[in-house]
């Protein structure tokens, strides 16, 4: 596709996930840096994302927000990058499963834990993740079962799940486990992952 690709981000945000995805895709893109205090809430950007948060992309006339959605969109928009299994395949099912497991149960359970929200035993059926410990165990089993989550090949699901595990284990919102460490060692050493980190680290504000 020849449509222009614009990436709205801040280096201290989930935009780091999408930077990695864009580097994996390999298509040229323009970066628009936004700050939390002003430009992220300005009318021009609110027309892109009324939530006033990043990341977001604009691909031609198509606007996509939410990290999992952006990853899935980019994988399909640039199939030559090989970041998604074929539609309708068994591997495509696993790809969707774990991509949205991270976007749903993982993020919800981690956020509740960080906020100190304890789910009473009798209410666990009401939350999509059941319990934090169950969520972690399922995630551990998933990344420990094979090298990659969907068909033995790196995909956007690995990128998104891996970003959550990397962030969580770094900041203590997920426990360190051998399967997590081995999984991160496989995916975080990818050239696109290294490039993305270097780009965003260079854009971080200077520390006084």
C-alpha positions as CSV (number, residue, x, y, z in Angstrom):
1,X,0.0,0.0,0.0
2,X,1.3,3.5,-0.9
3,X,-0.8,5.5,1.5
4,X,1.2,7.7,3.9
5,X,1.6,6.2,7.4
6,X,1.7,8.6,10.4
7,X,2.5,7.5,13.9
8,X,1.4,9.6,16.9
9,X,3.3,8.8,20.0
10,X,5.3,9.8,23.1
11,X,8.4,7.8,24.0
12,X,7.1,7.4,27.6
13,X,4.0,5.6,26.5
14,X,2.6,2.4,25.0
15,X,3.7,4.0,21.8
16,X,6.9,2.1,22.2
17,X,5.0,-1.1,21.4
18,X,3.8,0.4,18.1
19,X,7.3,1.8,17.3
20,X,8.5,-1.8,17.5
21,X,5.7,-3.0,15.3
22,X,6.4,-0.4,12.7
23,X,10.1,-1.3,12.6
24,X,9.1,-4.9,12.1
25,X,6.8,-3.9,9.2
26,X,9.6,-2.0,7.6
27,X,7.4,0.5,5.7
28,X,8.3,4.2,5.8
29,X,6.4,6.2,8.4
30,X,6.2,9.7,9.9
31,X,6.4,10.2,13.6
32,X,4.4,12.9,15.4
33,X,5.6,13.4,18.9
34,X,2.9,14.6,21.4
35,X,3.2,15.8,25.0
36,X,0.8,14.9,27.7
37,X,0.1,18.4,28.9
38,X,-0.9,20.2,25.7
39,X,-0.7,18.6,22.2
40,X,-2.3,15.3,23.2
41,X,-5.4,17.3,24.2
42,X,-5.3,19.7,21.4
43,X,-8.3,19.8,19.0
44,X,-6.2,18.6,16.0
45,X,-5.2,15.4,17.9
46,X,-8.6,14.9,19.5
47,X,-9.9,14.6,16.0
48,X,-7.6,11.6,15.6
49,X,-8.2,10.1,19.0
50,X,-11.0,11.6,21.1
51,X,-9.5,9.8,24.2
52,X,-6.6,12.2,24.0
53,X,-4.0,9.5,24.4
54,X,-1.3,7.7,22.4
55,X,-0.5,5.8,20.4
56,X,-2.5,6.1,17.2
57,X,-1.8,5.7,13.5
58,X,-3.2,7.2,10.4
59,X,-2.8,5.2,7.2
60,X,-4.1,7.1,4.3
61,X,-7.7,7.9,5.5
62,X,-7.8,5.1,8.1
63,X,-7.3,5.9,11.7
64,X,-6.5,3.2,14.2
65,X,-6.1,3.5,18.0
66,X,-5.5,0.9,20.8
67,X,-2.2,-1.0,20.7
68,X,-3.6,-4.5,20.0
69,X,-5.8,-3.1,17.2
70,X,-2.9,-1.2,15.6
71,X,-0.7,-4.3,15.7
72,X,-3.4,-6.4,14.1
73,X,-4.1,-3.8,11.5
74,X,-0.5,-3.3,10.5
75,X,0.1,-7.0,10.2
76,X,-2.7,-7.2,7.7
77,X,-1.9,-4.0,5.9
78,X,1.6,-5.1,5.3
79,X,1.4,-8.9,4.7
80,X,4.9,-9.0,3.2
81,X,6.3,-8.6,6.7
82,X,4.9,-12.0,7.6
83,X,3.6,-10.9,11.0
84,X,0.3,-12.7,11.0
85,X,-0.7,-16.3,10.1
86,X,-3.0,-16.8,7.1
87,X,-6.7,-15.9,7.7
88,X,-8.8,-19.0,8.6
89,X,-5.8,-21.1,9.6
90,X,-5.3,-22.9,12.9
91,X,-2.4,-20.6,13.7
92,X,-4.6,-17.5,13.0
93,X,-6.8,-18.7,15.8
94,X,-3.9,-18.9,18.3
95,X,-2.7,-15.5,17.0
96,X,-6.0,-13.8,17.8
97,X,-6.3,-15.7,21.1
98,X,-3.0,-14.5,22.6
99,X,-3.1,-11.1,21.1
100,X,-6.4,-10.3,22.8
101,X,-5.6,-12.3,25.9
102,X,-2.9,-9.7,26.6
103,X,-5.2,-6.8,25.6
104,X,-8.0,-8.2,27.9
105,X,-7.2,-10.4,30.9
106,X,-3.5,-9.5,31.2
107,X,-4.0,-5.7,31.2
108,X,-7.1,-5.8,33.3
109,X,-5.5,-8.0,36.0
110,X,-2.3,-6.0,36.1
111,X,-4.1,-2.7,36.3
112,X,-6.4,-3.9,39.2
113,X,-3.3,-5.2,41.0
114,X,-1.5,-1.9,40.6
115,X,-4.5,0.0,41.8
116,X,-4.8,-2.3,44.9
117,X,-8.2,-3.7,43.8
118,X,-8.9,-7.1,45.4
119,X,-11.6,-9.2,43.7
120,X,-13.6,-11.0,46.4
121,X,-13.7,-14.8,45.9
122,X,-17.5,-14.7,45.2
123,X,-17.0,-12.0,42.5
124,X,-14.2,-13.7,40.5
125,X,-16.7,-15.0,38.0
126,X,-17.6,-11.4,37.1
127,X,-14.1,-10.4,35.9
128,X,-12.7,-11.7,32.7
129,X,-9.4,-12.8,34.2
130,X,-10.7,-14.7,37.2
131,X,-7.7,-13.9,39.4
132,X,-4.3,-12.3,38.9
133,X,-2.5,-15.5,39.8
134,X,-4.6,-17.5,37.3
135,X,-3.8,-14.9,34.6
136,X,-0.1,-15.2,35.3
137,X,-0.1,-19.0,35.2
138,X,-2.0,-19.1,31.9
139,X,0.4,-16.6,30.4
140,X,3.4,-18.6,31.7
141,X,2.1,-21.8,30.2
142,X,1.4,-20.0,26.8
143,X,4.9,-18.7,26.3
144,X,6.5,-21.8,27.7
145,X,4.7,-24.2,25.3
146,X,6.7,-23.3,22.2
147,X,9.1,-20.7,21.0
148,X,6.3,-18.5,19.6
149,X,2.6,-18.2,20.2
150,X,1.2,-18.9,16.7
151,X,2.6,-21.6,14.5
152,X,6.3,-21.6,15.6
153,X,7.0,-18.2,13.9
154,X,7.2,-14.8,15.4
155,X,4.1,-12.7,14.9
156,X,2.4,-9.5,16.1
157,X,0.9,-11.6,18.9
158,X,4.4,-12.3,20.2
159,X,5.4,-8.6,19.9
160,X,2.3,-7.5,21.9
161,X,2.4,-10.2,24.5
162,X,6.2,-9.8,24.8
163,X,5.9,-6.1,25.3
164,X,3.5,-6.7,28.2
165,X,5.8,-9.2,29.8
166,X,8.8,-7.1,29.3
167,X,7.2,-4.0,30.8
168,X,5.6,-6.1,33.6
169,X,8.7,-7.9,34.7
170,X,10.8,-4.7,34.5
171,X,8.5,-2.7,36.8
172,X,7.3,-5.5,39.0
173,X,3.7,-5.8,37.9
174,X,4.4,-9.3,36.6
175,X,6.6,-11.8,38.5
176,X,9.9,-13.0,37.0
177,X,9.6,-16.6,35.8
178,X,12.0,-18.8,33.8
179,X,9.5,-19.0,30.9
180,X,9.1,-15.3,30.8
181,X,12.9,-14.7,30.8
182,X,13.4,-17.3,28.0
183,X,10.6,-15.8,25.9
184,X,11.9,-12.3,26.3
185,X,15.4,-13.4,25.3
186,X,14.1,-14.7,22.1
187,X,12.1,-11.7,21.0
188,X,13.7,-8.7,22.5
189,X,17.0,-9.4,20.6
190,X,15.3,-9.0,17.2
191,X,16.9,-6.2,15.1
192,X,13.6,-4.3,14.9
193,X,13.1,-4.5,18.6
194,X,16.6,-3.1,19.2
195,X,16.1,-0.3,16.6
196,X,12.8,0.7,18.1
197,X,14.2,0.9,21.6
198,X,17.1,3.0,20.4
199,X,14.8,5.4,18.5
200,X,12.5,5.9,21.5
201,X,15.3,6.1,24.0
202,X,16.9,8.9,22.0
203,X,13.6,10.8,22.1
204,X,13.3,10.6,25.9
205,X,13.5,14.0,27.6
206,X,16.9,14.8,29.1
207,X,17.1,14.1,32.8
208,X,18.1,17.0,35.0
